[in-house]
Amino acid sequence: MSKEARRLSVAATLTVILFIAFFDTFTQIPLISPYAASLGAGAVMTGWIVGIYSLTNSFGNIAAGFVLDKWGRRLPLAIGLAWAGFAVFLYGLARTPEQLLAARAFHGLGGSILTPAIFAIAADTSASGQTNRMMARIGAMIGVAAIIGPMASGILRQVWGPQGVFVTVFIVMAAGSLLALTLPETLKKQDKTSRREGSPASVPLTAPAFRLVNLGSFGVSAGLGTLTYMIPLQLERQGFSAAQSSSVFTLFAILAVILMAVVGRKGYRPATFALGFLFFAAAFAILSASPAFAVAALGMACFGVGFGMLYPALNAHIAKLYPPEERGKAYGIFNFFWTMGIFVAPPVIGWATQFASWPAIYAAVSLAALSVAGWLYARREVLGAASAREAAPSAAV
């Protein structure tokens, strides 16, 4: 098999695994808050149940980065898929909010290897100069999972209840674990001790560009965590079904996929990061106007546009900044900030709902997103340096 054919084969297998990993994530988004409430969890406890996954996941991301750079990508990925699938199965056995909290914590720890491993493999196998397109394709597949996951969750929940969702995800994740074992190991022995020709020179993990990317990661996920908590409860309290509640997340995903395709084809500019957060600010401003279903759909669509701009650009930045032997740690730290955003937002929002109205909370988040947009725009020249780093090796070939 030629080198290009092997690359295509790995890409196809990785695409399926990527879908499976994020199918797990997106089936939980419209379900976990109502399911926690059905077990008797109050507002604050529901916030913790939503967010505890991200707490254990975030600290697991740091350890995962070192594991990926020392022991490779394939076996940790397979173990993580099996672990996460079993944890979701345990959701269905929970009878109290505390038991669900424990299962969510276990799930987050096991799933912490998945995203760093998948993005490290994708970056390892991408051709020089194709990082933007590669990350956009990955982002688009995540978008497909975001379209199918909430929809499947809503349908399965109506037909078989929450346990039907949990068992289905368990089976899918187990199949993904077996599929991961068919992948080749992309971290070569020489990558652990020497730098691969044409790979970018290392920059410190405290570099300004890396700090800004991590700020962006935290901001995007905090916004998503806020919506994961608020939108399902807001709509279901108005009498909308689980499937209808899930449909606004499907709309978000469709718009995100479209924008990811545009970013991948045209590449991103330094101002893309600020523009993405401007769309976030607009989304939360729209949501503050009314609790109506149509307003929720419009706000989620606007958030999807911003997400589609930001997610592939942020991940492409990591691949451009770090060589293969350091990429696992970089993606681990990046995903630490990502999962911390999802962890922090739901319990904070759950606490805030006791003192402020939902429109006021949406408005406050909108102002925070606007502030981040201004900061990223002011620092756009720092973010633009990564493109020059990638262009230099490519031009020399």
Secondary structure, DSSP 8 states (H G I E B T S, - for coil): --HHHHHHHHHHHHHHHHHHHHHHHHHHTTTHHHHHHHTT--HHHHHHHHHHHHHHHHHHHHHHHHHHHHH-SHHHHHHHHHHHHHHHHHHTT--SHHHHHHHHHHHHHHHTTHHHHHHHHHHHHS-TT-HHHHHHHHHHHHHHHHHHHHHHHHHHHHHH-HHHHHHHHHHHHHHHHHHHTTS---S-HHHHHS--TT------TT-HHHHHHHHHHHHHHHHHHHHHHHHHHHHHTTT--HHHHHHHHHHHHHHHHHHHHHHHHH---THHHHHHHHHHHHHHHHHTT---HHHHHHHHHHHHHHHHHHHHHHHHHHHHHS-HHHHHHHHHHHHHHHHHHHHHHHHHHHHHTTTS-HHHHHHHHHHHHHHHHHHHHHTHHHHTHHHHHHHHHHHH-
